[in-house]
Amino acid sequence: MHYSLGIDAGGTYTDVAIIRDSDGSIVKSNKSLTTYPDLLIGIRNTLDQLDPHYLENVHYVSVSTTLATNSVLEKTGYPVGLILVNDADIPNRAKIENFVLVKGGHNSAGNEVCPLDLDSARNFVLSIKNKVSAFAISSYFSVRNPEHELKIKKLITELTGLPVVCGHELSQDLGAYERGITAYLNAQLIPIASQFMESVTSEIKRRNIDAKIMMLKCDGSVVAINEALKKPIESVFSGPAASLVGAAYLSGNEDCAVIDVGGTSTDVSLIYRGIPQLSEAGAVVGGWQTKVKAIRMETSAMGGDSHVWVRNHVISIGPRRVIPLCLAAVEYPEIVEKLKQNQVILRNQIGENLQPTKFFIRSGLEASDISSAEKELLSRIGDRPLTVSEIYWNENRLPNPGTLDLLIQKRLIKTIGFTPTDALHVLQEYTQWNKDASLLGASILATLAGIDEDELCLQIKEDVARNMALNLISFLLEGISKEEIEKVLMGKFFARFKVELPVVLLGGPVGAYSKELARFIDAQIIVPDNCSVGNAVGAVAGKGSKKLEVLIKANYTESKYNLKTSSFVVFFPGGREEVSSYHEALEFGEEMGTKLIMKYMINSGMDNDGVNIDMHRNDIITHEGGLPVETRLAFSGTGQARKNRATMEVD
């Protein structure tokens, strides 16, 4: 019996699922807390709890992770040198430390408009080669002719031997600066992705699992792990992509909207006819506009671990994430006794951080570049959770909220507090951890809010469900402001929003919100079995997918009397070809597009016999009966991964 293993290293949990290949059923699953900065520890902890018998018979492993996204958001990527060719406009250039502009570039026809200044590129490379770990290059209209990017890449390789990423290798879309940013972020992530993938591969081998290892991309498709290493930027948002594919698989619906409630956030996305809906503009990561085709999604900072706090009788949820009281009390049982003491904080002092149900503990990260006030406050916090009163137990004052917040932002201290997960423990709808801690926390916050514990928790539950509905409707009704949608959701009308597609819920205790969600929207709401490990299932269920475009354009010569077609140019990813006739250009374009799709699919680990390629042709005609001025050939390929270790690369 053969099995497939899915692993998702998410922001809060690391999930695994084992699927039987013969019938696609999920035979085992598990989840553990994700470990930072070393995700491998969390993966190992999760795998340790699985039956070794299943692992011994795993022949296919697929992984999704938030590693790339977090690295960009946390600015922990490696230093990179960026070379932009003939691009005079560089917005946000202050964010990039090592960059240079050099002369060169092409026009939309792929013809050189300015000779490449290779000497300036050489001087820049030599000046920073010992300061960076990789280089990125983007040239003007390199999607029409990558000649200048390739010349600089060859130069850098000869001078340094460091990894080099070219913009035309990552995107066919116009926009030299955005392609440059995409290449820049990709180069930053190569060393990080390499370490992660090597760790996963070594862990699989350490367990004597003879399996083929794949990676889920942010468009919901899978790729061989060695191919994924070339373009780690394509793994940003692979976690949400995994949830989307997993939801379709678990619910048996190729058409559905998905609400994934995680620990930190709630994500909404859509899959139609088995194909995830993608963002045409490209993914925005950490404020950077990229050319990476990722799933389109609506995200809000409200999840199961969002901090619930009260001030002036108003209940707020988030946006910060904390460790739930119920979970923290398992490791630190003294939290229960401290909650019973009910520390006193004056009402005029209460804020998000100064809450009677909040605790602080060192994260273990080394402190650097902190102020004297931050250092003094940090010295009072140890490796066991403390209330704000305990931090300054020997003085008649509380911590400065601003200083405390800076230490939280710098991740030098972790926070523990009441969350929607605690509310579900109080309501006895989810009781995985220490219910007593949740009950005590609810009692304290209910007093501050002027209501009882059940009212507090029911309101929290309703607010989370309303937020789910708001995200979903905002996603489906593009162009309608959230404020207008919220008016409908908050009001009491004889009407509500109707959703034509099934709505699939994913996340740990997400089923607890289904009834509340149904009060806000009219829809078929599905909570599938194994919804808590939907991302891990999606990592395995992903198919191979590739889209590309071949452009055919007419070249003209101008005579005294008219314009005459002299030749046709075929533009394709990585090159261009000039031919004498349209028929020849069309034949070449069709062959090249098919060849590139097949090459990608085979190198990505797809089954050669199972690849399907569709082509759509769009012509722009000059006049009646004339040849097209321009023809666009859009190719789309899909395939199933080969579930064995045999691999083959095509040149």
Phi, psi and omega per residue, in radians:
M1 nan 2.272 3.135
H2 -1.847 2.576 -3.123
Y3 -2.314 2.768 3.026
S4 -2.048 2.526 -3.084
L5 -2.058 2.174 3.057
G6 -1.879 2.367 3.139
I7 -2.263 2.239 3.048
D8 -2.203 1.989 3.083
A9 -1.629 1.602 -3.058
G10 -1.582 -3.046 -3.088
G11 -1.185 -0.583 -3.120
T12 -1.971 -0.793 -3.084
Y13 -2.122 2.663 2.956
T14 -1.876 2.068 -3.064
D15 -1.873 2.562 3.001
V16 -2.336 2.599 3.078
A17 -2.519 2.401 3.086
I18 -1.916 2.186 -3.095
I19 -2.005 2.309 3.094
R20 -1.356 2.175 -3.045
D21 -1.147 -0.556 -3.031
S22 -1.154 -0.638 -3.109
D23 -2.280 0.022 3.091
G24 1.298 0.201 -3.124
S25 -1.438 2.637 3.137
I26 -1.577 2.008 -3.046
V27 -1.671 -0.497 3.124
K28 -2.633 2.595 3.055
S29 -2.633 2.818 -3.141
N30 -2.843 2.811 3.075
K31 -2.560 2.520 3.072
S32 -2.402 2.867 3.104
L33 -1.154 2.386 3.075
T34 -1.200 2.470 -3.119
T35 -1.931 2.247 3.088
Y36 -2.014 2.534 0.023
P37 -1.512 -0.112 -3.087
D38 -1.650 1.721 -3.112
L39 -1.157 -0.394 -3.090
L40 -1.069 -0.595 -3.135
I41 -1.071 -0.782 3.116
G42 -1.126 -0.698 3.100
I43 -1.099 -0.772 -3.135
R44 -1.114 -0.751 3.127
N45 -1.047 -0.676 -3.117
T46 -1.244 -0.763 -3.130
L47 -1.171 -0.548 -3.125
D48 -1.046 -0.433 -3.071
Q49 -1.605 0.080 3.126
L50 -1.666 2.707 3.116
D51 -1.153 2.094 -3.126
P52 -0.988 -0.473 -3.135
H53 -1.033 -0.753 3.129
Y54 -1.175 -0.781 -3.101
L55 -1.070 -0.628 3.140
E56 -1.094 -0.433 -3.080
N57 -1.886 0.283 3.053
V58 -1.405 2.229 3.127
H59 -2.049 -0.017 -3.096
Y60 -2.575 2.217 3.135
V61 -2.218 2.329 3.059
S62 -2.304 2.430 -2.989
V63 -2.156 2.448 2.912
S64 -2.245 2.655 -3.050
T65 -2.753 2.733 3.036
T66 -1.675 0.194 -3.047
L67 -0.981 -0.840 -3.109
A68 -1.108 -0.784 3.134
T69 -1.052 -0.839 -3.119
N70 -1.107 -0.647 -3.128
S71 -1.105 -0.687 3.113
V72 -1.249 -0.800 -3.107
L73 -1.101 -0.669 -3.077
E74 -1.579 -0.016 3.117
K75 0.992 0.797 3.138
T76 -1.902 0.236 3.095
G77 -1.243 2.876 -3.104
Y78 -1.388 2.705 -3.135
P79 -1.161 2.424 -3.056
V80 -2.345 2.520 3.010
G81 -1.704 2.217 -3.110
L82 -1.915 2.247 3.095
I83 -2.025 2.061 3.088
L84 -1.893 2.264 -3.078
V85 -1.822 2.025 3.086
N86 1.001 0.818 3.073
D87 -2.219 1.790 -3.016
A88 -1.437 -0.245 -3.063
D89 -1.930 1.970 -3.128
I90 -2.167 1.521 3.062
P91 -1.165 2.679 3.085
N92 1.024 0.429 -3.051
R93 -1.149 -0.317 3.133
A94 -1.096 -0.384 -3.123
K95 -1.336 -0.303 -3.071
I96 -1.864 2.057 -3.047
E97 -1.356 -0.754 -3.055
N98 -2.006 1.734 3.102
F99 -2.571 2.835 3.103
V100 -2.632 2.610 2.996
L101 -1.823 2.291 3.073
V102 -2.224 2.681 -3.134
K103 -1.297 2.593 3.138
G104 2.611 -2.828 3.069
G105 1.885 2.976 -3.091
H106 -2.285 3.040 3.057
N107 -1.816 -3.066 -3.052
S108 -1.144 -0.305 3.092
A109 -1.565 -0.021 -3.138
G110 1.465 0.186 3.123
N111 -1.600 2.481 -3.113
E112 -1.141 2.246 3.117
V113 -1.792 -0.303 -3.129
C114 -2.731 2.305 3.118
P115 -1.048 2.538 -3.124
L116 -1.274 2.243 3.078
D117 -1.503 1.426 -3.073
L118 -1.237 -0.463 3.139
D119 -1.149 -0.722 3.114
S120 -1.123 -0.690 3.099
A121 -1.104 -0.738 -3.139
R122 -1.090 -0.775 -3.126
N123 -1.101 -0.691 3.128
F124 -1.138 -0.793 -3.115
V125 -1.070 -0.794 -3.123
L126 -1.143 -0.552 -3.082
S127 -1.308 -0.411 -3.062
I128 -2.151 0.074 -3.014
K129 -1.050 -0.441 3.125
N130 -1.587 -0.011 -3.126
K131 -1.848 -0.223 -3.032
V132 -2.155 2.877 3.133
S133 -1.875 -0.211 -3.123
A134 -2.879 2.971 3.109
F135 -2.227 2.657 3.057
A136 -2.275 2.511 -3.085
I137 -2.331 2.407 3.000
S138 -2.473 2.192 -3.124
S139 -2.008 2.612 -3.128
Y140 -1.069 2.157 -3.115
F141 0.986 0.656 3.076
S142 -1.193 -0.338 3.077
V143 -1.230 -0.295 3.054
R144 -1.677 -0.499 3.094
N145 -2.794 1.902 -3.069
P146 -1.525 0.244 -3.014
E147 -0.941 -0.818 -3.080
H148 -1.205 -0.679 3.078
E149 -1.070 -0.742 -3.093
L150 -1.187 -0.612 3.105
K151 -1.146 -0.751 3.131
I152 -1.199 -0.661 3.103
K153 -1.047 -0.770 3.118
K154 -1.082 -0.730 3.130
L155 -1.067 -0.838 -3.112
I156 -1.095 -0.743 3.134
T157 -1.048 -0.746 -3.141
E158 -1.183 -0.647 -3.067
L159 -1.438 -0.538 -2.992
T160 -2.227 -0.571 -3.034
G161 1.329 0.100 -3.121
L162 -1.413 2.775 3.081
P163 -1.061 2.489 3.125
V164 -2.284 2.307 3.128
V165 -2.086 2.244 3.124
C166 -1.818 2.526 -3.122
G167 -1.054 -0.682 -3.087
H168 -1.190 -0.314 3.126
E169 -1.337 -0.314 -3.032
L170 -1.887 -0.422 -3.057
S171 -2.678 2.526 3.022
Q172 -1.685 -0.073 -3.060
D173 -1.317 2.588 3.060
L174 -1.240 2.691 -3.103
G175 2.138 1.473 -3.035
A176 -1.082 -0.685 -3.111
Y177 -1.180 -0.806 -3.137
E178 -1.102 -0.660 3.066
R179 -1.123 -0.642 3.111
G180 -1.115 -0.752 3.106
I181 -1.111 -0.726 3.112
T182 -1.055 -0.772 3.121
A183 -1.164 -0.675 -3.139
Y184 -1.079 -0.866 3.133
L185 -1.128 -0.668 3.127
N186 -1.069 -0.773 3.139
A187 -1.127 -0.632 3.094
Q188 -1.055 -0.604 -2.995
L189 -1.553 -0.264 -3.056
I190 -0.978 -0.872 3.135
P191 -1.107 -0.669 -3.133
I192 -1.166 -0.803 3.139
A193 -1.115 -0.672 3.137
S194 -1.059 -0.786 3.135
Q195 -1.099 -0.759 -3.122
F196 -1.126 -0.822 -3.088
M197 -1.174 -0.633 3.079
E198 -1.160 -0.647 3.116
S199 -1.128 -0.796 3.137
V200 -1.104 -0.793 -3.131
T201 -1.064 -0.769 -3.127
S202 -1.170 -0.604 3.114
E203 -1.177 -0.702 3.104
I204 -1.110 -0.746 3.125
K205 -1.192 -0.658 -3.130
R206 -1.045 -0.543 3.134
R207 -1.558 0.141 3.135
N208 1.041 0.609 3.068
I209 -1.609 1.996 -3.129
D210 -1.585 1.468 -2.988
A211 -2.326 2.686 2.982
K212 -1.427 2.352 -3.048
I213 -1.952 2.236 -3.103
M214 -2.131 2.965 3.134
M215 -2.352 2.420 3.083
L216 -1.532 2.335 3.114
K217 -1.627 2.984 -3.058
C218 -1.329 -0.057 3.037
D219 -1.722 0.098 3.104
G220 1.566 0.053 3.117
S221 -1.756 2.800 -3.140
V222 -1.857 2.736 -3.127
V223 -2.594 2.595 3.099
A224 -1.018 2.528 -3.000
I225 -1.103 -0.546 3.098
N226 -1.216 -0.565 3.082
E227 -1.294 -0.643 3.123
A228 -1.086 -0.555 -3.122
L229 -1.106 -0.475 -3.125
K230 -1.262 -0.491 -3.083
K231 -2.366 1.130 -3.103
P232 -1.102 -0.376 3.125
I233 -1.070 -0.428 -3.124
E234 -1.316 -0.056 3.088
S235 -1.665 -0.005 3.055
V236 -1.090 2.435 -3.107
F237 1.083 0.403 3.095
S238 -1.209 -0.431 3.072
G239 -1.084 -0.947 3.063
P240 -1.041 -0.620 3.096
A241 -1.112 -0.685 3.123
A242 -1.118 -0.693 -3.141
S243 -1.146 -0.641 -3.141
L244 -1.140 -0.854 3.132
V245 -1.153 -0.706 3.135
G246 -1.115 -0.684 3.137
A247 -1.109 -0.742 3.117
A248 -1.102 -0.704 -3.126
Y249 -1.180 -0.845 -3.071
L250 -1.191 -0.602 -3.091
S251 -1.565 -0.267 -3.090
G252 1.268 0.382 -3.133
N253 -2.024 2.046 3.071
E254 -1.348 -0.300 3.070
D255 -2.035 1.967 3.102
C256 -2.903 2.707 2.938
A257 -1.678 2.569 -3.052
V258 -2.189 2.287 3.007
I259 -2.000 2.003 -3.115
D260 -1.917 1.904 -3.133
V261 -1.686 1.865 3.118
G262 -1.703 -2.932 3.124
G263 -1.271 -0.654 -3.030
T264 -1.740 -0.619 -2.997
S265 -2.518 2.983 2.999
T266 -2.075 2.187 -3.102
D267 -2.014 2.398 3.078
V268 -2.095 2.353 3.122
S269 -2.597 -3.136 -3.015
L270 -2.498 2.395 3.019
I271 -2.168 2.329 -3.075
Y272 -2.350 2.191 -3.070
R273 0.969 0.636 3.087
G274 1.359 0.063 -3.103
I275 -2.032 2.122 3.119
P276 -1.072 2.447 3.064
Q277 -1.304 2.241 -3.053
L278 -1.841 2.733 3.056
S279 -1.453 2.039 -3.091
E280 -1.165 -0.553 -3.097
A281 -1.321 -0.297 -3.068
G282 1.728 2.737 -3.085
A283 -1.235 2.452 3.005
V284 -1.790 2.058 -3.059
V285 -2.142 2.031 3.112
G286 1.021 0.562 -3.137
G287 1.548 -0.134 3.132
W288 -1.574 2.226 3.011
Q289 -1.470 2.034 -3.113
T290 -1.915 3.039 3.054
K291 -1.818 0.375 -3.138
V292 -1.429 2.188 3.115
K293 -1.381 1.810 -3.132
A294 -2.078 2.884 3.111
I295 -1.104 2.552 3.048
R296 -1.424 2.296 -3.133
M297 -2.605 2.762 3.053
E298 -1.933 2.196 -3.062
T299 -2.193 2.427 3.021
S300 -2.288 2.636 -3.093
A301 -1.485 1.030 3.057
M302 -2.451 2.024 -3.141
G303 -2.460 -2.977 -3.104
G304 -1.120 -0.414 -3.127
D305 -1.862 0.263 3.103
S306 -1.171 2.492 -3.088
H307 -1.279 2.190 3.039
V308 -1.718 2.130 -3.123
W309 -2.436 2.747 -3.038
V310 -2.214 2.352 3.044
R311 -2.568 2.268 -3.128
N312 0.932 0.760 3.107
H313 1.202 0.056 -3.132
V314 -1.695 2.240 3.133
I315 -1.608 2.167 3.112
S316 -2.053 2.560 3.088
I317 -2.144 2.045 3.112
G318 1.368 -2.911 0.083
P319 -1.440 -0.150 -3.088
R320 -1.282 2.590 3.055
R321 -1.676 2.456 3.059
V322 -2.308 2.919 3.008
I323 -1.389 2.190 -3.116
P324 -1.023 2.547 3.108
L325 -0.978 -0.756 -3.088
C326 -1.091 -0.652 3.133
L327 -1.316 -0.792 -3.112
A328 -1.081 -0.610 -3.095
A329 -1.182 -0.337 3.074
V330 -1.181 -0.752 3.132
E331 -1.491 -0.569 -3.107
Y332 -2.148 1.392 -3.070
P333 -1.081 -0.312 3.136
E334 -1.151 -0.271 3.108
I335 -1.010 -0.670 -3.131
V336 -1.054 -0.819 3.136
E337 -1.126 -0.664 -3.136
K338 -1.191 -0.624 3.086
L339 -1.166 -0.589 3.109
K340 -1.125 -0.523 3.140
Q341 -1.262 -0.386 3.068
N342 0.883 1.272 -3.134
Q343 -0.946 2.552 -3.081
V344 -1.740 2.193 3.015
I345 -2.221 2.232 -3.133
L346 -1.057 2.521 -3.080
R347 -1.020 -0.596 -3.135
N348 -1.335 -0.153 3.094
Q349 -1.694 -0.293 -3.026
I350 -1.160 2.369 3.073
G351 -2.669 -2.939 -3.091
E352 -1.075 -0.713 -3.126
N353 -1.551 -0.530 3.131
L354 -1.634 1.393 -3.137
Q355 -2.138 2.479 -3.129
P356 -1.212 -0.147 3.118
T357 -1.906 0.226 -3.064
K358 -1.897 2.467 -3.137
F359 -2.244 2.739 -3.084
F360 -2.279 2.514 -3.112
I361 -2.641 2.572 3.119
R362 -1.114 2.538 3.130
S363 -1.501 -0.394 -3.094
G364 1.737 -0.190 3.091
L365 -1.282 2.597 -3.140
E366 -1.311 2.406 3.136
A367 -1.497 2.303 3.070
S368 -2.565 2.585 3.118
D369 0.936 0.951 3.075
I370 -2.119 2.695 -3.098
S371 -1.305 2.948 3.130
S372 -1.125 -0.633 3.114
A373 -1.150 -0.711 3.109
E374 -1.145 -0.720 -3.129
K375 -1.128 -0.713 -3.125
E376 -1.149 -0.743 3.130
L377 -1.173 -0.731 3.141
L378 -1.082 -0.590 -3.118
S379 -1.149 -0.363 -3.125
R380 -1.519 -0.165 -3.093
I381 -1.853 2.299 -3.083
G382 -1.995 -2.684 -3.086
D383 -1.715 0.240 2.976
R384 -2.164 2.534 -3.048
P385 -1.129 2.372 3.121
L386 -2.173 2.548 2.990
T387 -1.402 2.921 3.120
V388 -1.110 -0.573 3.114
S389 -1.168 -0.669 -3.126
E390 -1.225 -0.499 -3.113
I391 -1.063 -0.656 3.107
Y392 -2.082 0.801 -3.084
W393 -1.052 -0.486 -3.076
N394 -1.637 0.099 3.125
E395 -2.345 2.676 -3.101
N396 -1.562 1.029 3.124
R397 -2.770 2.929 3.101
L398 -1.950 2.842 3.103
P399 -1.053 2.578 3.045
N400 -1.155 2.106 -3.079
P401 -1.010 -0.629 -3.134
G402 -1.167 -0.780 3.128
T403 -1.141 -0.714 3.112
L404 -1.074 -0.710 -3.127
D405 -1.149 -0.670 3.121
L406 -1.099 -0.705 3.118
L407 -1.155 -0.584 3.085
I408 -1.208 -0.797 3.133
Q409 -1.048 -0.654 -3.139
K410 -1.435 0.066 3.083
R411 1.053 0.467 3.095
L412 -1.460 -0.403 3.027
I413 -2.266 2.594 3.059
K414 -1.815 2.682 -3.099
T415 -2.065 2.589 3.115
I416 -2.180 2.386 -3.118
G417 -2.905 -3.103 3.140
F418 -1.350 2.451 -3.056
T419 -2.437 2.972 3.009
P420 -1.010 -0.523 3.078
T421 -1.117 -0.672 3.055
D422 -1.128 -0.696 3.134
A423 -1.041 -0.704 3.120
L424 -1.176 -0.564 3.051
H425 -1.123 -0.719 3.132
V426 -1.112 -0.696 -3.122
L427 -1.419 -0.005 3.116
Q428 1.057 0.578 3.094
E429 -1.784 -0.135 3.085
Y430 -2.776 1.995 -2.985
T431 -2.291 0.835 -3.073
Q432 -1.318 -0.508 -3.018
W433 -2.127 -2.598 -3.002
N434 -1.416 1.801 -3.093
K435 -1.204 -0.563 -3.105
D436 -1.048 -0.715 3.127
A437 -1.090 -0.721 3.125
S438 -1.124 -0.739 3.141
L439 -1.089 -0.753 3.136
L440 -1.145 -0.741 3.111
G441 -1.098 -0.711 3.133
A442 -1.124 -0.675 -3.141
S443 -1.086 -0.747 -3.130
I444 -1.145 -0.830 -3.108
L445 -1.201 -0.616 3.123
A446 -1.088 -0.663 3.094
T447 -1.096 -0.745 3.116
L448 -1.131 -0.580 -3.099
A449 -1.514 -0.195 3.127
G450 1.347 0.471 3.113
I451 -2.369 3.126 3.105
D452 -1.630 3.042 -3.009
E453 -1.078 -0.773 -3.122
D454 -1.137 -0.715 3.098
E455 -1.046 -0.774 3.123
L456 -0.994 -0.885 -3.040
C457 -1.230 -0.612 3.082
L458 -1.174 -0.631 3.099
Q459 -1.171 -0.729 3.104
I460 -1.050 -0.784 -3.137
K461 -1.081 -0.743 3.120
E462 -1.140 -0.702 3.132
D463 -1.115 -0.690 3.114
V464 -1.138 -0.757 3.129
A465 -1.124 -0.703 3.107
R466 -1.102 -0.693 3.109
N467 -1.118 -0.668 3.069
M468 -1.055 -0.796 3.134
A469 -1.125 -0.740 -3.141
L470 -1.059 -0.803 3.115
N471 -1.084 -0.755 -3.104
L472 -1.113 -0.879 -3.090
I473 -1.181 -0.657 3.090
S474 -1.091 -0.660 3.114
F475 -1.163 -0.764 -3.064
L476 -1.338 -0.551 -3.126
L477 -1.815 1.273 -3.139
E478 -1.059 2.414 3.105
G479 1.629 -0.228 3.080
I480 -1.650 2.245 -3.057
S481 -1.163 2.586 3.110
K482 -1.096 -0.571 -3.129
E483 -1.069 -0.733 -3.139
E484 -1.199 -0.699 3.116
I485 -1.122 -0.706 -3.106
E486 -1.150 -0.575 3.095
K487 -1.026 -0.720 -3.140
V488 -1.196 -0.767 -3.108
L489 -1.172 -0.579 -3.110
M490 -1.434 -0.452 -3.059
G491 -1.445 2.987 3.088
K492 -1.981 1.699 -3.079
F493 -2.119 2.861 3.037
F494 -1.555 0.691 3.132
A495 -2.781 2.725 3.072
R496 -2.694 2.974 -3.111
F497 -1.260 2.422 3.063
K498 -1.958 2.307 3.126
V499 -1.944 2.134 -3.046
E500 -1.294 -0.507 -3.118
L501 -1.562 2.672 2.973
P502 -1.053 2.525 3.118
V503 -1.951 2.020 -3.094
V504 -1.760 2.268 -3.137
L505 -1.777 2.345 3.078
L506 -2.207 2.655 3.114
G507 2.318 2.884 -3.080
G508 -0.872 -1.461 -3.108
P509 -1.658 0.572 -2.970
V510 -1.117 -0.424 3.130
G511 -1.071 -0.415 -3.137
A512 -1.136 -0.329 -3.071
Y513 -1.728 -0.050 -2.997
S514 -1.103 -0.727 -3.125
K515 -1.166 -0.741 3.122
E516 -1.119 -0.701 3.130
L517 -1.092 -0.662 -3.135
A518 -1.132 -0.344 3.085
R519 -1.312 -0.381 -3.096
F520 -1.696 -0.493 -3.110
I521 -2.342 2.635 3.044
D522 -1.722 1.822 -3.078
A523 -2.795 2.794 2.964
Q524 -1.389 1.899 -3.096
I525 -1.760 2.175 -3.065
I526 -2.046 2.226 3.009
V527 -2.003 1.644 -3.028
P528 -1.298 2.776 2.987
D529 -1.036 2.582 3.132
N530 1.126 0.420 -3.126
C531 -1.126 -0.358 -3.117
S532 -1.294 -0.306 3.119
V533 -2.124 0.548 -3.114
G534 -0.998 -0.624 -3.134
N535 -1.136 -0.744 3.128
A536 -1.124 -0.670 3.078
V537 -1.114 -0.744 3.131
G538 -1.095 -0.591 3.111
A539 -1.052 -0.640 3.136
V540 -1.415 -0.642 -3.007
A541 -1.359 -0.211 -3.118
G542 -1.070 2.501 3.087
K543 -1.811 2.911 3.026
G544 -1.340 2.458 -3.110
S545 -2.631 2.475 3.105
K546 -2.670 2.306 3.035
K547 -2.138 2.475 3.051
L548 -2.686 2.887 -3.115
E549 -2.255 2.423 3.018
V550 -1.984 2.250 -3.084
L551 -1.964 2.273 3.076
I552 -2.000 2.163 -3.132
K553 -2.243 2.520 3.130
A554 -1.452 2.420 2.998
N555 -1.721 2.404 -3.090
Y556 -2.077 2.597 2.934
T557 -2.018 2.479 -3.058
E558 -1.790 2.171 3.063
S559 -1.858 -3.087 -3.113
K560 -1.144 -0.491 -3.012
Y561 -1.876 -0.537 -3.102
N562 -2.828 3.084 3.041
L563 -1.613 2.427 -3.117
K564 -2.259 2.338 3.111
T565 -1.196 2.175 -3.131
S566 -1.773 -0.551 -3.130
S567 -2.912 3.099 3.085
F568 -2.251 2.431 3.135
V569 -1.949 2.299 3.106
V570 -1.847 2.056 3.101
F571 -1.773 2.277 3.129
F572 -2.478 2.802 -3.118
P573 -0.962 2.039 3.095
G574 1.674 -0.009 -3.129
G575 -3.134 -3.062 3.114
R576 -2.597 2.712 3.133
E577 -2.495 2.287 3.124
E578 -1.840 2.230 -3.134
V579 -2.267 2.937 -2.983
S580 -1.527 -0.451 -3.065
S581 -2.228 2.751 3.128
Y582 -1.163 -0.715 -3.141
H583 -1.035 -0.751 3.126
E584 -1.138 -0.689 3.128
A585 -1.133 -0.753 -3.130
L586 -1.119 -0.749 3.136
E587 -1.120 -0.769 3.134
F588 -1.122 -0.753 -3.117
G589 -1.094 -0.745 3.132
E590 -1.130 -0.747 3.137
E591 -1.152 -0.750 -3.099
M592 -1.172 -0.763 3.121
G593 -1.047 -0.792 3.120
T594 -1.111 -0.744 -3.135
K595 -1.091 -0.757 -3.115
L596 -1.177 -0.675 3.090
I597 -1.090 -0.828 -3.118
M598 -1.117 -0.710 3.127
K599 -1.060 -0.801 3.134
Y600 -1.084 -0.807 -3.079
M601 -1.071 -0.775 -3.110
I602 -1.204 -0.759 3.104
N603 -1.149 -0.418 -3.138
S604 -1.540 0.045 3.053
G605 1.574 0.330 3.134
M606 -1.472 2.723 3.076
D607 -1.230 2.114 -3.059
N608 -0.981 -0.678 -3.074
D609 -1.382 -0.265 -3.052
G610 -1.784 0.216 -3.114
V611 -1.489 2.229 3.054
N612 -1.945 2.296 -3.114
I613 -2.148 2.186 3.042
D614 -1.943 2.542 3.103
M615 -2.265 2.320 3.083
H616 -2.047 2.273 -3.084
R617 -1.931 2.325 3.125
N618 -2.267 2.050 -3.102
D619 -1.848 2.545 2.948
I620 -1.997 1.997 -3.032
I621 -1.631 2.475 3.128
T622 -1.296 -0.912 3.128
H623 -2.716 3.010 -3.050
E624 -0.986 2.164 3.111
G625 1.440 -0.099 -3.104
G626 -1.471 2.938 3.086
L627 -1.328 2.651 3.133
P628 -1.101 2.434 2.987
V629 -1.225 -0.601 -3.085
E630 -2.625 2.444 3.060
T631 -2.290 2.280 3.075
R632 -1.957 2.184 3.097
L633 -1.879 1.916 -3.138
A634 -1.713 2.066 -3.120
F635 -1.829 2.443 3.085
S636 -2.390 2.146 -3.122
G637 -2.099 2.452 3.049
T638 -2.310 2.689 -3.136
G639 -2.876 2.827 3.081
Q640 -1.706 2.455 3.134
A641 -1.194 2.492 2.990
R642 -1.281 2.106 -3.075
K643 -1.616 0.950 3.005
N644 -2.638 3.053 -3.030
R645 -1.457 -0.126 -3.123
A646 -1.138 2.255 3.128
T647 -2.288 2.763 -3.141
M648 -2.634 2.354 3.101
E649 -1.927 2.461 -3.123
V650 -1.955 2.348 3.133
D651 -1.596 nan nan
